[in-house]
Amino acid sequence: MLQLFFAVAFSAVPLTLYVPPIRSLNLFVETIETLLRQSTEYTVRLYPRIRLACSRILAYVLRIRNLIP
């Protein structure tokens, strides 16, 4: 059991390299918030168009499927 504990502990150590330090975490969070804010504005405008395109493609596929026996 002790060997398992050490194996898990030492395998998790490299993962700490991917976590940014606390002093730069605020800049990281601010950047992510800005990115999400900008992408949501774009997505809100784009979403109805994507829905319309998908519904047209689905209607076309279903129409073609009903024509071919």
NUZA-657891 format. One line per 5 residues: number of its first residue (from 1); their letters; for each residue x, y, z of N, C-alpha, C, O. Coordinates in Angstrom, 2 decimals. Example, Ala and Ser with C-alpha at 12.3 -4.5 7.8 and 13.67 -1.06 7.14 Angstrom:
BEGIN
1> AS> 13.19/-5.69/7.80/12.30/-4.50/7.80/13.20/-3.30/7.80/14.24/-3.32/8.46  12.85/-2.25/7.08/13.67/-1.06/7.14/12.90/0.03/7.87/13.41/1.14/8.04 .
***
This chain:
BEGIN
1> MLQLF> 0.82/-1.19/0.00/0.00/0.00/0.00/0.87/1.25/0.00/0.53/2.25/-0.64  1.99/1.19/0.72/2.89/2.33/0.77/3.53/2.59/-0.60/3.74/3.74/-0.99  3.84/1.49/-1.32/4.41/1.67/-2.66/3.40/2.34/-3.60/3.77/3.18/-4.41  2.14/1.97/-3.47/1.10/2.59/-4.29/0.98/4.08/-3.99/0.85/4.89/-4.90  1.04/4.43/-2.70/0.97/5.83/-2.30/2.11/6.63/-2.93/1.89/7.70/-3.48 .
6> FAVAF> 3.34/6.11/-2.85/4.49/6.81/-3.41/4.42/6.87/-4.94/4.82/7.87/-5.54  3.91/5.83/-5.55/3.78/5.83/-7.01/2.81/6.93/-7.46/3.09/7.66/-8.41  1.68/7.04/-6.78/0.70/8.07/-7.12/1.26/9.45/-6.82/1.07/10.38/-7.61  1.93/9.60/-5.69/2.48/10.90/-5.30/3.53/11.38/-6.30/3.51/12.54/-6.72  4.44/10.50/-6.69/5.49/10.91/-7.61/4.99/11.06/-9.04/5.61/11.77/-9.83 .
11> SAVPL> 3.91/10.40/-9.40/3.36/10.60/-10.74/2.59/11.91/-10.83/2.41/12.44/-11.93  2.13/12.44/-9.70/1.39/13.71/-9.71/2.30/14.91/-9.66/1.86/16.03/-9.94  3.56/14.73/-9.32/4.49/15.86/-9.21/4.65/16.60/-10.54/4.63/17.83/-10.52  4.80/15.94/-11.70/4.93/16.70/-12.95/3.69/17.54/-13.28/3.80/18.53/-13.99  2.53/17.15/-12.77/1.32/17.93/-13.04/1.37/19.31/-12.40/0.70/20.22/-12.87 .
16> TLYVP> 2.16/19.47/-11.35/2.27/20.78/-10.71/2.98/21.78/-11.60/2.86/22.99/-11.38  3.72/21.32/-12.59/4.40/22.24/-13.51/3.41/22.95/-14.42/3.71/24.03/-14.93  2.23/22.37/-14.64/1.24/22.97/-15.51/0.37/24.01/-14.81/-0.33/24.77/-15.47  0.40/24.05/-13.51/-0.41/25.01/-12.74/0.37/26.31/-12.66/1.51/26.32/-12.18  -0.22/27.43/-13.11/0.53/28.68/-13.06/0.70/29.16/-11.62/-0.13/28.84/-10.77 .
21> PIRSL> 1.75/29.92/-11.35/1.92/30.46/-10.01/0.81/31.42/-9.65/0.17/32.00/-10.53  0.57/31.60/-8.37/-0.54/32.43/-7.90/-0.40/33.87/-8.39/-1.41/34.50/-8.71  0.81/34.40/-8.47/0.98/35.80/-8.86/0.56/36.05/-10.30/0.18/37.17/-10.63  0.63/35.05/-11.17/0.20/35.24/-12.55/-1.19/34.66/-12.80/-1.68/34.70/-13.92  -1.82/34.14/-11.78/-3.14/33.55/-11.96/-4.19/34.62/-12.27/-5.10/34.36/-13.05 .
26> NLFVE> -4.07/35.81/-11.67/-5.03/36.87/-11.93/-5.03/37.29/-13.40/-6.09/37.50/-13.99  -3.85/37.42/-13.98/-3.75/37.77/-15.40/-4.34/36.67/-16.26/-5.01/36.95/-17.26  -4.10/35.43/-15.88/-4.65/34.29/-16.62/-6.18/34.31/-16.58/-6.83/34.12/-17.60  -6.74/34.52/-15.39/-8.20/34.55/-15.23/-8.79/35.73/-16.01/-9.84/35.59/-16.64  -8.13/36.86/-15.96/-8.63/38.03/-16.70/-8.61/37.77/-18.20/-9.54/38.17/-18.91 .
31> TIETL> -7.58/37.13/-18.69/-7.50/36.80/-20.11/-8.59/35.83/-20.52/-9.21/36.00/-21.57  -8.84/34.84/-19.70/-9.91/33.87/-20.00/-11.27/34.55/-19.98/-12.11/34.27/-20.84  -11.50/35.44/-19.01/-12.78/36.17/-18.96/-12.98/37.02/-20.20/-14.08/37.06/-20.76  -11.93/37.69/-20.64/-12.02/38.52/-21.85/-12.31/37.66/-23.07/-13.14/38.01/-23.91  -11.62/36.54/-23.16/-11.84/35.64/-24.28/-13.27/35.12/-24.30/-13.90/35.09/-25.36 .
36> LRQST> -13.79/34.71/-23.15/-15.17/34.22/-23.08/-16.17/35.31/-23.40/-17.17/35.06/-24.08  -15.92/36.53/-22.91/-16.83/37.63/-23.17/-16.90/37.93/-24.67/-17.99/38.14/-25.21  -15.75/37.95/-25.33/-15.73/38.22/-26.77/-16.34/37.08/-27.56/-17.04/37.31/-28.55  -16.09/35.86/-27.16/-16.63/34.73/-27.91/-18.13/34.58/-27.71/-18.82/34.12/-28.62  -18.66/34.96/-26.54/-20.11/34.85/-26.36/-20.84/35.87/-27.22/-21.93/35.58/-27.71 .
41> EYTVR> -20.27/37.06/-27.40/-20.90/38.05/-28.28/-20.98/37.50/-29.71/-22.00/37.67/-30.38  -19.93/36.86/-30.16/-19.90/36.29/-31.50/-20.84/35.10/-31.61/-21.53/34.93/-32.62  -20.88/34.27/-30.57/-21.71/33.06/-30.60/-23.19/33.39/-30.59/-23.98/32.72/-31.26  -23.57/34.42/-29.85/-24.99/34.81/-29.80/-25.47/35.23/-31.17/-26.61/34.95/-31.55  -24.61/35.91/-31.93/-25.00/36.31/-33.29/-24.98/35.13/-34.24/-25.79/35.06/-35.16 .
46> LYPRI> -24.06/34.20/-34.03/-23.87/33.10/-34.97/-24.81/31.93/-34.72/-25.12/31.18/-35.65  -25.26/31.74/-33.49/-26.05/30.57/-33.13/-27.33/30.40/-33.96/-27.59/29.30/-34.44  -28.15/31.45/-34.16/-29.35/31.24/-34.98/-29.03/30.82/-36.41/-29.77/30.03/-37.00  -27.94/31.32/-36.97/-27.56/30.93/-38.33/-27.15/29.47/-38.38/-27.50/28.75/-39.32  -26.41/29.03/-37.38/-25.99/27.62/-37.34/-27.21/26.72/-37.19/-27.30/25.68/-37.84 .
51> RLACS> -28.15/27.11/-36.33/-29.36/26.32/-36.16/-30.15/26.21/-37.45/-30.64/25.14/-37.81  -30.28/27.34/-38.16/-31.01/27.34/-39.42/-30.31/26.45/-40.45/-30.97/25.69/-41.16  -28.99/26.55/-40.52/-28.25/25.72/-41.48/-28.39/24.24/-41.16/-28.58/23.42/-42.06  -28.30/23.89/-39.89/-28.43/22.48/-39.51/-29.83/21.95/-39.80/-29.99/20.82/-40.25  -30.84/22.76/-39.53/-32.21/22.30/-39.79/-32.45/22.14/-41.29/-33.16/21.23/-41.71 .
56> RILAY> -31.86/23.03/-42.11/-32.02/22.89/-43.56/-31.31/21.64/-44.07/-31.84/20.92/-44.92  -30.11/21.38/-43.56/-29.38/20.19/-43.98/-30.13/18.93/-43.55/-30.23/17.98/-44.33  -30.64/18.92/-42.34/-31.40/17.75/-41.87/-32.67/17.55/-42.69/-33.01/16.42/-43.04  -33.37/18.63/-43.01/-34.58/18.51/-43.83/-34.23/17.98/-45.22/-34.96/17.15/-45.76  -33.12/18.43/-45.79/-32.70/17.96/-47.11/-32.36/16.47/-47.07/-32.76/15.72/-47.95 .
61> VLRIR> -31.63/16.05/-46.03/-31.25/14.64/-45.92/-32.48/13.77/-45.74/-32.59/12.71/-46.35  -33.42/14.21/-44.92/-34.65/13.43/-44.72/-35.49/13.38/-45.99/-36.12/12.36/-46.28  -35.52/14.48/-46.74/-36.28/14.49/-47.99/-35.66/13.53/-48.99/-36.37/12.79/-49.66  -34.33/13.54/-49.10/-33.63/12.63/-50.01/-33.82/11.19/-49.57/-33.99/10.30/-50.40  -33.80/10.95/-48.28/-33.97/9.59/-47.76/-35.35/9.05/-48.08/-35.51/7.86/-48.36 .
66> NLIP> -36.37/9.92/-48.03/-37.73/9.47/-48.34/-37.92/9.23/-49.83/-38.80/8.45/-50.21  -37.12/9.87/-50.69/-37.26/9.67/-52.12/-36.64/8.36/-52.58/-37.13/7.75/-53.53  -35.59/7.92/-51.92/-34.91/6.69/-52.31/-35.44/5.54/-51.45/-35.26/5.54/-50.24  -36.10/4.56/-52.07/-36.66/3.44/-51.30/-35.63/2.44/-50.84/-35.98/1.46/-50.18 .
***
